[in-house]
Amino acid sequence: MKILVFFCLFFPFPTEISCDTECFDPRQENLDHHLATKTPYRVVANKNDEKIIFDDCTPTRAWGIFRHGTRNPSRKQLFRMRTTLSEYRDIILDRGKLCDIDKERFRTWNVDVDDAEQKFLVPEGEMELIELAERIQNRFPSLFYDQYDNLTYRFKYTDTQRAKKSAESFATGLFGRENIRQVWYPRAESRDPILRFYKGCPRWKSEVDKNPDAMEQVRLFAASDQFLQVLRDLRVKTGIEDLSADDIHLIYTTCAFETAWDGRKISPWCSLFDKENIKVLEFLEDLEYYWIDGYGYELTYRQACPAGRNMFEHLHPESKFPNITLYFTHSGTLLKYLAFLGLYRDPEVLTHTSFGHDYSWKPSKIDTFGSNLLFVTFSCPEGSKILSMHQERIIQIPGCPPDTPLCDYKIFYENFKDKIANCNFEEMCTIS
């Protein structure tokens, strides 16, 4: 919602700034909740970190998988921000239909990210992981000790700066900045079979990731009345008559990154949206991630079975692995693993006609920066049980009893036994 700028009543502005136009108010628009996989973790973080207790049960093991925190854009994105968006900024300043205060944000906007730091973790991302670790430690103080040793903890990250720095930030939250040098990390792999299994699956790349048909629902929605109306509205608002669908996606992504970096600042590009048309852009992302990384194709989530097998190897009550296993990886891994677990699956397939309907597969909630899955084995008098958590909240794994947060280990394993027993990764991923 747009509000009349009350700032003029209290703050002096240069005489050329008028106050008779409605301006962007981020508190009303709530855009930071609708930025798909670029949504900042602070939107979904569970700040309640009280100790989790179940009578007569003791937490003994944990297995967690974490997406890296907030990062910089890619080199391609940075290039387009410096070129296309700089050009569009000038047009908006010249003939855009925006409040003068919103135009002032465009006037001072620039891209100050070095190309050498493309996709690097930013300070906000470091804090996301530090604070996340502190809250997890508070919930399970007897399991997540504040003293590191490699018989208790096993950290691993992919061969990227953002995953490495996320792991180090998480370790900082657990052990303190002065103690993180003692943490040992195994060699990072660019095609890690657990942390990035899809990188080693050429059939998935061919049949899903690079398959034009996989984007059919996205194309259909981009041709819908809902999206075309947003395109028309933004052409009027910006004064850019030939603004394209690709341009709008660039603007949406820039708004998302600049929002995630710092919740105290307003990206000028966000002021082009409101809480209604931002949902149109969000839905385009929901469709893409559903069909490329979710339930669109069975192979997409079947190929996550090596990670599932690894999870059970580490959660087993008699496992010989370190008590706590923590993996730091990427959006593609988290989404595929959520689908492998059967989470956020709706009865109906998500298509271009699903816009405006209620559905569960929303990356803005389930795959923000810093997204996380944590499974904890509890030793109880009646046997071992598993607690499942996503985004720091207790969840129910399909197949487990719905009336209790703890799932008997045997029942938990039975839900995935066939998937793991039939996990012939090379066979399923080979192009015939």
N, C-alpha and C positions, 0 to 999 in steps of 0.2 A: 504494500500500500504506500502511496505517496502522501507525504504530509507537507503542510505549509512550513516553510523554513522559519522556525522560531529563533534561530541563531541571530537573526538581524535585530531582534529586540534587545539582545544582550551583548553582542560582539560587534565592534566596528569593522567595516570592510571598506575597501577602496570605493570611491564614488561610482566607478563604472559597473559595480556589482549591484544588481537589482534583486529585490526580495519578493517579487510578485509572482514567482513561478514555483510550483511544487518540486521538491527535491527528493533524492533517494535517501531512504532511511533504512539502514541495514537491520535495525532492531525489529522493524515491522515486516520487512520482506523475508527474513529468515533464510536467505539464500544458502548459507553455509551448511544447511542440512540436505542440500540437493545437488551436490557436486560429484556424484558417482564415486569413482575410485580415487578422486583427488580430494574427497571430503576430509577435513582435518579430524584427527582422532578425538580431540577435545569434545566434539559433538556427541560421541557415543560413549566416552569413557565413564566407567562406573566408579564414582568417587567414594562409595561406601566400601572401605577396606577393613571392616571388622573381621576378627578371626572367625574362620569357618569351622564349626564344631559339629560333630555327630557323636552322640553318646556311645561310649565304649569303642569307638573307632579311631584309628591312628593313621594319618597320612604317611605313606612309606615311599612312594615313587611318583614321578611326574614326567610327562612328555609334552612339550609345547612347541608350537610352530607359529612364528611371528613374521608378519610382513614388515619390511623396513618402514621407518618413519617418513615424515614429510621431506620431499626432495626438491631439487631444482628440475626444470624442464629439460627435455632432450636438446641436442644441438640443433636439430631441425626446427623444433618449436622456438628456440631462442632466435634463430635466423628470421623466422616469419614474424616474430614479435618486433624485431628491430626494423624490418623492412615493411611488410604489409601493414602492421598495426601502427607504426609510426606515420605512415602515409594517411591511414584512416583517422588517426588522432587529429591531424591537421585539417582534414575535411570536417570532422565533428566540431572543431573549434570555430570553423568558418561558417558552417550552416546547419549544424546539429540542433535539434529541438530539445535542448536540455536546460535545466536550471543553471544559473551562472556559477553557483558553488560547485555543481557537478562538473561544469566545464573547467573550473579552476583545477580540479583534480587531474583532468586530462592535460592541462597546460604544464603541470609539474611532473607528469609521468615520464619515466624513462626505464630502460632495461639495463641494470647494472650487474648482471650475472656474467661472469667470465666463462667463455666457451670451455675452458679447461676444467671447469667445475660442473659441466653438464651432468645431470642426474645425481649429483652429490647430495648427501644428507645435509639439511640445513639445521640451524640451532633449534628451531621448533621441533624437528624430528628427533634430535638428541633428547630433548626434554620429555617428549612423548614416551620414549623407551625407558628413561631413567625413572620417571614417575610411575610408569606401569610396573616396573620391577619392584619398586618400593611398596606398591599396593599389594602385589602378589605375595611379597615377603610378609607383610602384615597379616594377610589372610591365613598363611600357612607357616608360622614362625618356627615350628619344630622341624619342618622339612627343608625350607629354603634358608639354610644357615647363612649368616653374614660373614663366614670365613670360608674362603675357597680352598678346595682340594680336588684333584682330578679323579679321585675315587667316588666323589659325591656328584660332581658336576661335569657335564659334557656340553660344550658349546660348539656350534658349527654354523658357518655362514657361506653364502655363495661367493663367487669370485667377482664381487663388485664392491665399490667403496661404500655405497649406501647400506648394504647388508652388513659389511664388516663394522662400520661405524655404529650401526644399530645394535649389534652384539656387544660392542664395547660400551655403549651407553647403558644397555641393560645390566651389564656386569657392574658398572659404576653405581647403579641404583641398588644392587645387592650388597656390594662389598665396600663401597666408598672409593672415591677417586684415587686415594693414596694406595689402594691395594690392587688395582686392576692389572698392573704389569705382571703379576704372578699367574694370571689366567692363561691357560694353554688352549690354543685353537688348532685343530688339524688343518692340513693343507686345503685351501679352498679350491673347488672345481667349477669350471664354467658350465659343465653339463653334469652336475651332481645328480646321481640316479635317485636320490631321495628328495633333495631340496628343489630340483628343477628337472624332474623326470621327463617332462614334455619336450625338453631340448634334445632328448635322445630318441624321439618317436617320429621318424620320418613319415609314417602313414598319417598320423594326426596332422602334421604340418601340411601334407598334400590334400587330405580329404576334408579338413576343417579350417585350419588357420589360413591357408592360401587359396581356399576354395571360394570362388565368387558367389556360389549358391548359398554359402553360410551367412552372407550379408543380405540376403533377399528381403528379410523382414525389416531390416534397417532402411533399405532403399524404398520399400513400400510406405513406411511411415514418413520418410522424408518427402514423399509425394502426396501426403495426406493434407486435408484442409487445415488441420491443427498446426502442422509445421509451416505450411505456406503462409498462414496468417501471421505467425511469428516473424517469418521472413519479410513480409510486407510491412509489419509494424516497425521492425528494426531499420528498414530502408528509410522510412519516414523519420524516425527518431535520429538516425545518424546523418541523414542527408546524403548517404552513399547509395545512389540509384542502382548500381550493379552489384550490390552486396550479395554474395553467394551463400549457399548452405555450408560450404567448406569454411568460408569466412566466419560464419556464426559459430561453428564448432571451435575455431581458433580463439574467438572472443570468449566463449564459454570456458575453454580450458585455461586461458590466461586469467580470467576471473577466479577460477578455482585455485590455481597455484598461488596467486597473490593473496587470496583469502586464507589459504592454509598456512602460509609463511608467518602471518601475524594477525591475530584476531582483533588487534586494536586499530588496524589500518583498513581503509576501504579502497579496494581496487576500483579505479574509474570504470573499468570494463564491466564491473558488476552493475553499475548504475543504468546499464542499458536493459536490464531484465527486471521483472517483478516476480512475485511469488507464484504467479500463474504460468507465465511463459517459460520460467526456469524449469518447470516440471516437464515441459515438452522436450527440452534439451536433455534433461535427466533420463527421460524414457528412451530416447535414442540410445543412450549409453546402456541402459538396462537391457535393451534388446541385443545389442552387440555382445555384451558379456554373457548373456544367457546362451547365445548360439555359439560363441567361440570358446568360452571357458566354463560353461555350466551344463545344463541339461539338454541342449540342442542336439548333441550327438553322443551316443553311448560311449564311443571310444574316448571321448574327452575325459570322462571321469573314471572309466575302467582303468586307464593307464596310470592312475594314482595308486594302484594297488601296492607297488613297492613301498610307498610311504606308509600305507596301512599295515603292511607286514612289519615294518620297522617299529611302528607304534606299539604293536602287541609284543614284540620282542623286548621292548624296554619297559612296558607296563606290567608284564607278567610278575606275579609276586615273588617268584624264585629267579628272576632275571639276574644274570651276571654282569650286566651293564651298569654304569654309574646310576645312582638313584634318580638323578635329574638330567634330562636331555632337553636341550633348548636349541631350536633351529631358527635361523634368520634368513628369510627368503623374499618372495615377490608375490604380487597380486595374482599372477597366473597360477601359482601353486596353491594359494589359499582358496581361490574360487573352485578350482578343480577338486580340491580335497573336501570342501564343503559339500559338493555334489556327490563325491564318493561316499560320504557319510550319510547321504540322503536328507540333508538339511535344506530347508527353505524351498522345498519342491511343492509346487501347486498341482492340483488335480488336472488343470488345463495347461496346455503348452502356451508359452508366452509368444504372442504374435503382434503384428502392427495394429490389430483391432483391440488389443488389451488395454490401450491407454484409457485412463480414467477408472479402470476397474481395480479392485483390491487384489494384490498379489504379493508374494513373499520375497521374490528374487530382486532385491534392491541393493546394489553395491554401495549406495550412500549410507546404508546401515550395516551391511555385512562385510564390506571390503574397503573400509576407509584406510588412509595411511595408518600404519601401526596396528592393523587388525591382528587378532590373535586367537588361537585355539589352545586350550590347556586341559589336559586329562590327568587326573590324580588318582592313584591307587590307594585305597584305604584298607587297612587290616581290621576286620571286625570279628567279634566272637563267632558269628555264623559263616565267616569266610571273607574272601576278598571282594571288594566292591570298587566301582569306578565312578568318579565324579567328572562330569563333562562341563566345560565352560567355553563360551564364545563371547568375545568383547567383554570379558570379566564378569559375565553373568552365567548362572547355572542354566544349562539347556537340557532338553530331553533328546536323546538319540533315538531315532525311530526303531521300534522293536523292544525298547526298554520299558519297564512299567511306568506309566504316566503319573502315578500317585506318590512317587518318592524321588528325591534328587540323586540317590545312589542306585547304581545298576549293578546287579550281581555280575561278577567278572565273567562267569560262564555264559550268562545270557548275552552280555555285551559282545563276547567273542563269537557266539553263534550267529549274531547278526551279520558278521563279515567273513565267516569261515569259508564260504564258497568262493567269495571274491578273492580271498587270499590264496586258497588252494588252487584256483585256476589262474593264478597270476603269472602267466607266461608272457612276460613283457616283450621279449624279442619277437615272439610269434605274432602278437597282436599289433606290433608296431612296424613290422616289415611290409613293404609295399610289394604286393604279389604281381 
